[in-house]
Amino acid sequence: MFGFITVNKQELKFKEFDCYHEYYCGLCNTLKKRFGRRAQLSLSYDMTFLVMLLTSLYEPENCHSCCRCFAHPFRKNAYRTNKYTDYVADMTLVLSYYKCMDDWADDKRMSRKAYADLIKKNVQALSERYPEKTSVIKDNLDALTAAEAANETNIDKLSGIFGNIMSEIFVVDKDMWEPHLRSIGFYMGKFIYILDAYVDLEEDIKKKHFNPLASKDVNIDAWIKQLLTMISAECAKEFEKLPLVEHVEILRNIIYSGMWTQYELKLNKKNNKKDSSNEKSL
């Protein structure tokens, strides 16, 4: 359910993409430093967006460095980190743990249970540091699991539950920006959940897995686009209320374009399949 909130690389300048990649590498490096190599498996583009958003809003002092990594052992990669990278790394691990436990409860996926066991001690320590946030994440994932088990098909309700999780994660301080950050996280969470259901729809139907879109008797492509457009518009409206300067063009690229990348890929695949099928029938 992660990896949808990314940049549209084609519309970025080279220096902008390099900057984005430095934050991505910074989050990866921070996960390793704080929790070990195993934590790097939790890395996601979605949480890189959050690092950049909080950095642009609060303007902390950045630490610039470079290192070799497992993925790129033969060259050093530049990265940048700050105190919000630490916070996002913590939230990344907590969310990954409870999502893995949720997958284990749903499908008995041993790989998820094994990974959850690897990071369990780290998450227990983080639960003591962030009791309110971990409680919100766990309680809402439990509620989402229960709703899906009951075959709930109200996509607004289901996506709203995941939106509650992201809403809590996006808030680092109780200040004047909290309402806007909560709203951005909420709408982004809804967007992620709905897009994930859309991308997985055909595979879920084949495997007879739950998908809230499976029973929709509508033109699903057009309906989903309309729904995601409304949600992304609300997200963008809250985003534009923040006094952002640094990295704002990269963040706008993600909000207005990058978020749609996976939708467009899925739609293109479906259209290509239709074209191929029509050619065969001729």
Contacts in CASP RR format, 6 or more apart in sequence:
PFRMAT RR
TARGET T0000
AUTHOR 0000-0000-0000
METHOD contacts of the structure
MODEL  1
MFGFITVNKQELKFKEFDCYHEYYCGLCNTLKKRFGRRAQLSLSYDMTFL
VMLLTSLYEPENCHSCCRCFAHPFRKNAYRTNKYTDYVADMTLVLSYYKC
MDDWADDKRMSRKAYADLIKKNVQALSERYPEKTSVIKDNLDALTAAEAA
NETNIDKLSGIFGNIMSEIFVVDKDMWEPHLRSIGFYMGKFIYILDAYVD
LEEDIKKKHFNPLASKDVNIDAWIKQLLTMISAECAKEFEKLPLVEHVEI
LRNIIYSGMWTQYELKLNKKNNKKDSSNEKSL
1 99 0 8 1.000
1 162 0 8 1.000
1 192 0 8 1.000
1 193 0 8 1.000
1 196 0 8 1.000
2 44 0 8 1.000
2 45 0 8 1.000
2 46 0 8 1.000
2 47 0 8 1.000
2 192 0 8 1.000
3 44 0 8 1.000
3 45 0 8 1.000
3 46 0 8 1.000
3 262 0 8 1.000
4 45 0 8 1.000
4 46 0 8 1.000
4 191 0 8 1.000
4 192 0 8 1.000
4 195 0 8 1.000
4 196 0 8 1.000
4 259 0 8 1.000
4 261 0 8 1.000
4 262 0 8 1.000
5 45 0 8 1.000
5 46 0 8 1.000
5 49 0 8 1.000
5 188 0 8 1.000
5 191 0 8 1.000
5 192 0 8 1.000
5 254 0 8 1.000
5 258 0 8 1.000
5 259 0 8 1.000
6 45 0 8 1.000
6 46 0 8 1.000
6 48 0 8 1.000
6 49 0 8 1.000
6 254 0 8 1.000
6 258 0 8 1.000
6 259 0 8 1.000
6 261 0 8 1.000
7 17 0 8 1.000
7 20 0 8 1.000
7 45 0 8 1.000
7 250 0 8 1.000
7 253 0 8 1.000
7 254 0 8 1.000
7 257 0 8 1.000
7 258 0 8 1.000
8 253 0 8 1.000
8 254 0 8 1.000
8 257 0 8 1.000
8 258 0 8 1.000
8 260 0 8 1.000
8 261 0 8 1.000
9 17 0 8 1.000
11 253 0 8 1.000
11 257 0 8 1.000
12 20 0 8 1.000
12 250 0 8 1.000
12 253 0 8 1.000
16 249 0 8 1.000
16 250 0 8 1.000
16 253 0 8 1.000
18 78 0 8 1.000
19 247 0 8 1.000
19 250 0 8 1.000
20 48 0 8 1.000
20 52 0 8 1.000
20 250 0 8 1.000
21 77 0 8 1.000
22 64 0 8 1.000
22 78 0 8 1.000
22 79 0 8 1.000
22 80 0 8 1.000
23 48 0 8 1.000
23 51 0 8 1.000
23 52 0 8 1.000
23 55 0 8 1.000
23 79 0 8 1.000
23 80 0 8 1.000
23 85 0 8 1.000
24 43 0 8 1.000
24 45 0 8 1.000
24 48 0 8 1.000
25 69 0 8 1.000
25 77 0 8 1.000
25 78 0 8 1.000
25 79 0 8 1.000
26 51 0 8 1.000
26 79 0 8 1.000
26 80 0 8 1.000
26 81 0 8 1.000
26 85 0 8 1.000
27 43 0 8 1.000
27 47 0 8 1.000
27 48 0 8 1.000
27 51 0 8 1.000
27 81 0 8 1.000
27 85 0 8 1.000
27 88 0 8 1.000
27 89 0 8 1.000
27 92 0 8 1.000
28 40 0 8 1.000
28 43 0 8 1.000
28 69 0 8 1.000
28 79 0 8 1.000
29 67 0 8 1.000
29 69 0 8 1.000
29 79 0 8 1.000
29 81 0 8 1.000
30 81 0 8 1.000
30 85 0 8 1.000
30 86 0 8 1.000
30 89 0 8 1.000
31 39 0 8 1.000
31 40 0 8 1.000
31 42 0 8 1.000
31 43 0 8 1.000
31 89 0 8 1.000
31 92 0 8 1.000
31 93 0 8 1.000
32 39 0 8 1.000
32 40 0 8 1.000
34 86 0 8 1.000
34 89 0 8 1.000
34 90 0 8 1.000
35 89 0 8 1.000
35 93 0 8 1.000
35 119 0 8 1.000
35 122 0 8 1.000
37 70 0 8 1.000
38 115 0 8 1.000
38 118 0 8 1.000
38 119 0 8 1.000
39 89 0 8 1.000
39 92 0 8 1.000
39 93 0 8 1.000
39 119 0 8 1.000
39 122 0 8 1.000
40 70 0 8 1.000
41 96 0 8 1.000
41 115 0 8 1.000
42 92 0 8 1.000
42 93 0 8 1.000
42 95 0 8 1.000
42 96 0 8 1.000
42 119 0 8 1.000
43 92 0 8 1.000
44 92 0 8 1.000
46 188 0 8 1.000
46 192 0 8 1.000
47 88 0 8 1.000
47 91 0 8 1.000
47 92 0 8 1.000
49 251 0 8 1.000
49 254 0 8 1.000
50 88 0 8 1.000
50 91 0 8 1.000
50 169 0 8 1.000
50 170 0 8 1.000
51 84 0 8 1.000
51 85 0 8 1.000
51 88 0 8 1.000
52 247 0 8 1.000
52 250 0 8 1.000
52 251 0 8 1.000
53 170 0 8 1.000
53 181 0 8 1.000
53 184 0 8 1.000
53 244 0 8 1.000
53 251 0 8 1.000
54 84 0 8 1.000
54 87 0 8 1.000
54 88 0 8 1.000
54 172 0 8 1.000
55 62 0 8 1.000
55 82 0 8 1.000
55 84 0 8 1.000
55 246 0 8 1.000
55 247 0 8 1.000
56 242 0 8 1.000
56 244 0 8 1.000
56 245 0 8 1.000
56 246 0 8 1.000
56 247 0 8 1.000
56 248 0 8 1.000
56 251 0 8 1.000
57 177 0 8 1.000
57 181 0 8 1.000
57 242 0 8 1.000
57 243 0 8 1.000
57 244 0 8 1.000
58 84 0 8 1.000
59 246 0 8 1.000
60 82 0 8 1.000
60 83 0 8 1.000
60 84 0 8 1.000
61 82 0 8 1.000
62 80 0 8 1.000
62 81 0 8 1.000
62 82 0 8 1.000
63 80 0 8 1.000
63 81 0 8 1.000
63 82 0 8 1.000
64 78 0 8 1.000
64 79 0 8 1.000
64 80 0 8 1.000
65 78 0 8 1.000
65 79 0 8 1.000
65 80 0 8 1.000
65 81 0 8 1.000
66 76 0 8 1.000
66 77 0 8 1.000
66 78 0 8 1.000
66 79 0 8 1.000
67 76 0 8 1.000
67 77 0 8 1.000
67 79 0 8 1.000
68 74 0 8 1.000
68 75 0 8 1.000
68 76 0 8 1.000
68 77 0 8 1.000
69 77 0 8 1.000
84 172 0 8 1.000
87 172 0 8 1.000
90 126 0 8 1.000
90 129 0 8 1.000
90 130 0 8 1.000
91 130 0 8 1.000
91 133 0 8 1.000
91 169 0 8 1.000
93 119 0 8 1.000
93 122 0 8 1.000
93 123 0 8 1.000
93 126 0 8 1.000
94 123 0 8 1.000
94 126 0 8 1.000
94 127 0 8 1.000
94 130 0 8 1.000
94 133 0 8 1.000
94 134 0 8 1.000
94 137 0 8 1.000
95 137 0 8 1.000
95 165 0 8 1.000
95 169 0 8 1.000
96 115 0 8 1.000
96 119 0 8 1.000
97 116 0 8 1.000
97 119 0 8 1.000
97 120 0 8 1.000
97 123 0 8 1.000
98 123 0 8 1.000
98 134 0 8 1.000
98 137 0 8 1.000
98 138 0 8 1.000
98 141 0 8 1.000
99 141 0 8 1.000
100 112 0 8 1.000
100 113 0 8 1.000
100 115 0 8 1.000
100 116 0 8 1.000
101 112 0 8 1.000
101 113 0 8 1.000
101 116 0 8 1.000
101 141 0 8 1.000
102 141 0 8 1.000
102 142 0 8 1.000
102 144 0 8 1.000
102 145 0 8 1.000
103 109 0 8 1.000
103 112 0 8 1.000
104 110 0 8 1.000
104 112 0 8 1.000
104 113 0 8 1.000
104 116 0 8 1.000
105 145 0 8 1.000
106 145 0 8 1.000
106 148 0 8 1.000
106 149 0 8 1.000
107 209 0 8 1.000
123 134 0 8 1.000
126 134 0 8 1.000
127 134 0 8 1.000
132 168 0 8 1.000
133 168 0 8 1.000
133 169 0 8 1.000
136 164 0 8 1.000
136 165 0 8 1.000
136 168 0 8 1.000
137 165 0 8 1.000
137 168 0 8 1.000
137 169 0 8 1.000
140 161 0 8 1.000
140 162 0 8 1.000
140 163 0 8 1.000
140 164 0 8 1.000
140 165 0 8 1.000
141 165 0 8 1.000
143 161 0 8 1.000
144 158 0 8 1.000
144 161 0 8 1.000
144 162 0 8 1.000
147 157 0 8 1.000
147 158 0 8 1.000
147 161 0 8 1.000
148 158 0 8 1.000
148 210 0 8 1.000
148 212 0 8 1.000
149 210 0 8 1.000
151 210 0 8 1.000
152 158 0 8 1.000
152 212 0 8 1.000
153 212 0 8 1.000
153 215 0 8 1.000
153 216 0 8 1.000
154 212 0 8 1.000
155 194 0 8 1.000
155 197 0 8 1.000
155 212 0 8 1.000
155 213 0 8 1.000
155 227 0 8 1.000
156 190 0 8 1.000
158 193 0 8 1.000
158 212 0 8 1.000
159 189 0 8 1.000
159 190 0 8 1.000
159 191 0 8 1.000
159 193 0 8 1.000
159 194 0 8 1.000
160 186 0 8 1.000
160 189 0 8 1.000
160 190 0 8 1.000
160 193 0 8 1.000
162 189 0 8 1.000
162 190 0 8 1.000
162 192 0 8 1.000
162 193 0 8 1.000
163 185 0 8 1.000
163 186 0 8 1.000
163 187 0 8 1.000
163 188 0 8 1.000
163 189 0 8 1.000
163 190 0 8 1.000
163 193 0 8 1.000
164 186 0 8 1.000
165 189 0 8 1.000
166 185 0 8 1.000
166 186 0 8 1.000
166 188 0 8 1.000
166 189 0 8 1.000
166 192 0 8 1.000
167 182 0 8 1.000
167 183 0 8 1.000
167 185 0 8 1.000
167 186 0 8 1.000
167 189 0 8 1.000
168 182 0 8 1.000
169 185 0 8 1.000
170 181 0 8 1.000
170 182 0 8 1.000
170 184 0 8 1.000
170 185 0 8 1.000
170 188 0 8 1.000
171 178 0 8 1.000
171 181 0 8 1.000
171 182 0 8 1.000
172 181 0 8 1.000
177 242 0 8 1.000
180 238 0 8 1.000
180 239 0 8 1.000
180 241 0 8 1.000
180 242 0 8 1.000
181 242 0 8 1.000
183 234 0 8 1.000
183 235 0 8 1.000
183 238 0 8 1.000
184 235 0 8 1.000
184 238 0 8 1.000
184 239 0 8 1.000
185 235 0 8 1.000
187 231 0 8 1.000
187 232 0 8 1.000
187 234 0 8 1.000
187 235 0 8 1.000
187 238 0 8 1.000
188 235 0 8 1.000
188 259 0 8 1.000
190 231 0 8 1.000
191 228 0 8 1.000
191 231 0 8 1.000
191 232 0 8 1.000
191 235 0 8 1.000
191 259 0 8 1.000
194 224 0 8 1.000
194 227 0 8 1.000
194 228 0 8 1.000
194 231 0 8 1.000
195 224 0 8 1.000
195 228 0 8 1.000
195 262 0 8 1.000
195 263 0 8 1.000
197 211 0 8 1.000
197 212 0 8 1.000
197 213 0 8 1.000
198 213 0 8 1.000
198 220 0 8 1.000
198 224 0 8 1.000
198 263 0 8 1.000
198 266 0 8 1.000
199 262 0 8 1.000
199 263 0 8 1.000
199 266 0 8 1.000
200 209 0 8 1.000
200 211 0 8 1.000
201 211 0 8 1.000
201 213 0 8 1.000
201 214 0 8 1.000
201 220 0 8 1.000
203 209 0 8 1.000
204 210 0 8 1.000
204 211 0 8 1.000
204 214 0 8 1.000
205 211 0 8 1.000
205 214 0 8 1.000
213 220 0 8 1.000
213 224 0 8 1.000
216 223 0 8 1.000
221 267 0 8 1.000
221 270 0 8 1.000
224 263 0 8 1.000
225 263 0 8 1.000
228 260 0 8 1.000
228 263 0 8 1.000
232 255 0 8 1.000
232 256 0 8 1.000
232 259 0 8 1.000
232 260 0 8 1.000
235 255 0 8 1.000
236 255 0 8 1.000
236 256 0 8 1.000
239 251 0 8 1.000
239 252 0 8 1.000
239 255 0 8 1.000
244 251 0 8 1.000
END
